[in-house]
Amino acid sequence: MSEKNNIDKDREEKEAMPIGTILETLDQLIKKLEEPSLPLEEGMRLYKEGVELTRLCAGRLDAMEQKMLEIGEDGTYREFQG
């Protein structure tokens, strides 16, 4: 399999992850990055992965916020206006 296909597959897998799993993965990445014996190259790879996951999570949260509804004083629902 080519490197591009591997990258696309990895991206698809990340995009399918539930937000809770993304947050758990980010927590694990942070713990690994805090290890003093971590090689620089590995640290850079983990950092890049963390940035990608953070952006993915933020995008999902933004999309959810757009879909949220709030109940008005009259009891009707309307789109949430942050």
C-alpha positions in Angstrom: 0.0 0.0 0.0 1.4 3.4 -0.9 2.2 6.1 1.7 -0.7 8.3 0.5 -3.2 5.4 1.0 -1.8 4.8 4.5 -2.3 8.5 5.3 -5.8 8.6 3.9 -6.7 5.4 5.8 -5.2 6.9 9.0 -7.2 10.1 8.5 -10.4 8.2 7.9 -9.9 6.2 11.1 -9.3 9.4 13.1 -12.4 11.0 11.6 -14.5 8.0 12.7 -13.3 8.2 16.3 -15.8 9.3 18.9 -14.9 12.5 20.7 -14.4 10.6 24.0 -11.8 8.3 22.2 -10.1 11.4 20.8 -9.8 12.9 24.2 -8.4 9.7 25.7 -5.9 9.5 22.8 -4.8 13.1 23.4 -4.3 12.3 27.1 -2.1 9.3 26.2 -0.1 11.5 23.8 0.5 14.1 26.5 1.8 11.4 28.9 4.1 10.1 26.2 5.3 13.6 25.4 6.1 14.2 29.0 8.6 11.3 29.1 12.1 12.8 29.4 13.7 9.9 27.3 11.4 10.4 24.3 13.4 10.9 21.1 12.9 14.2 19.4 11.6 12.6 16.2 9.0 10.6 18.1 8.1 13.7 20.0 7.5 15.7 16.8 5.4 12.8 15.4 3.3 12.6 18.5 2.9 16.4 18.6 1.7 16.5 15.0 -0.8 13.7 15.8 -2.0 15.7 18.8 -2.5 18.8 16.7 -4.5 16.9 14.1 -6.7 15.3 16.8 -7.2 18.6 18.5 -8.4 20.2 15.3 -10.7 17.3 14.5 -12.2 17.5 18.0 -12.6 21.3 17.8 -14.3 21.0 14.4 -16.7 18.4 15.8 -17.5 20.5 18.8 -18.1 23.5 16.6 -20.5 21.5 14.4 -22.4 20.2 17.5 -22.7 23.7 18.8 -24.3 24.8 15.5 -26.8 22.0 15.8 -27.7 22.6 19.4 -31.1 23.9 20.1 -32.3 26.1 22.9 -35.7 26.4 24.3 -37.1 29.9 24.1 -39.3 31.6 26.8 -42.3 30.6 24.8 -41.4 26.9 24.9 -40.3 26.7 21.3 -37.0 25.4 20.0 -34.6 27.5 17.9 -31.0 27.2 16.8 -28.5 27.9 19.5 -26.9 31.4 19.1 -23.6 31.2 21.0 
